[in-house]
Amino acid sequence: MVRTRIAPSPTGYPHIGTIYQALFDYAFAKKYSGQFIIRIEDTDRNRFVEDAEGVIFKAFEWFGLTEDESARKGGDYGPYRQSERLDLYQKYALDLVDSGHAYYCFCTKERLEDMRKVMQSEGRIPMYDKHCRNLSKDEVSKKINDNITHVIRLKILEGRKIVVNDGIRGDIDFDSNGVDDQVLIKADGFPTYHLAVVIDDHLMKITHMLRGEEWISSSPKHVLLYEFFGWEQPLFFHTALLRNPDKSKLSKRHGHTSVKWYQEQGYLPEAILNYLGLMGWTNPDGKEIFSLGEFIKVFEMKDLRSVGPIFDLKKLDWMNGEYIRQMSDEKLYNRITNFIGEEYDKQLVKRTVPLIKERIKKLSDYIPLTEFLFKRPESYEVELSDKKDIFKKVAENLDRVGDWEADIIGESMLKTTQQLEMKNTEFFMLMRLVITGKKISPPLNESMEILGKGECLKRITSLT
Ligand code: GLU
């Protein structure tokens, strides 16, 4: 049975990279009729943000990455919130102390800080100097009885080769001399990520553990923990981080890391998922546009790429536009009204959908393009005050139009162009400006039909 998990920390709106990984977890679990789990990793109390958990679940819902087990849904292997599992971590940490694979450390912050400074000044990578490793049992008991602040550390023996087998990258070798005696239980009694992730993945029966490549350097500690506990390890997959076009890690500074930003920009969740799928993996069919269902059918974790994909917003824009064009008018109308809110006349919005479908890439393009239908332009992109005679003539002709339909409106305007002996392009550009305020707009005749005769004439005559 395949079981995958995503383990977000409740520190705010989910990062797009979390969705990127969750997509693979979800697709793989669904492909093999397994379970996809959302575990909340809330043991870092300094980074904890109230309500972030709710926001995380909403984001997963928006993408349709529905979990089988989670902190909100429950399941057979709960609790799924790490802060509710503290006694478990304690128990397992003490087991490691008993078996000689972990030890109490009573070093003060000041001592650790001094040690770090010395190491740095000597050009060494700061690591714990194992000061407390060889305290006798009596010394340890005495210090604990005296309530001396302590942590529990992993005991890593020198001179060992540790092999991390990664499903994407193959075997990665580490020398244990370069691996720190990691804190497992902090002074506040909370576990560190390293201890909690191993215990949880094991107890939750995770079979395929996928996470970002930033965790590769920690993975030898996890491999050792599995070994010390005598547990079978899940298969590890470390995905390549999403990168900016300049190859730097996709970061907040570039403004597009938060799922919220994508929602506010009017990207469609299905288009984002499609794009993220392409970022990490190449479709064997060569197809660029595919639904989540199709993705699930063809995706294999081992095909994930190990090199950092470049996150190219222009490509996402293109893809989003493709999804918009493929959507039925009805569906697009629903998406648009959800996006723009209640203040716009729904009937009017409905009529505009066929006009703008080919012209928008994101839902946020809708209002700038159609605003003129909801309110009269307040300014014009080009000076129109010297065109009064032209507008008088158009208004006169349009006033005579009986059936206010796009084709007939167009014919009337064409006739006016001829009467005025103007170039079509010049004339229609002027008309577009009068009606919409802008040089670029949805098709003019259709827009005028939607606006209605009275309103069009008002806009034209206000300039005469
Ligand atoms: N809580 C970790 C994070 O947010 C999860 C890492 C993992 O998937 O193991 O980065």
Boltz pocket constraint, residues with backbone or C-beta under 6 A from the ligand:
constraints:
  - pocket:
      binder: B
      contacts: [[A, 5], [A, 6], [A, 7], [A, 8], [A, 9], [A, 41], [A, 197], [A, 210], [A, 211], [A, 212]]
      max_distance: 6.0
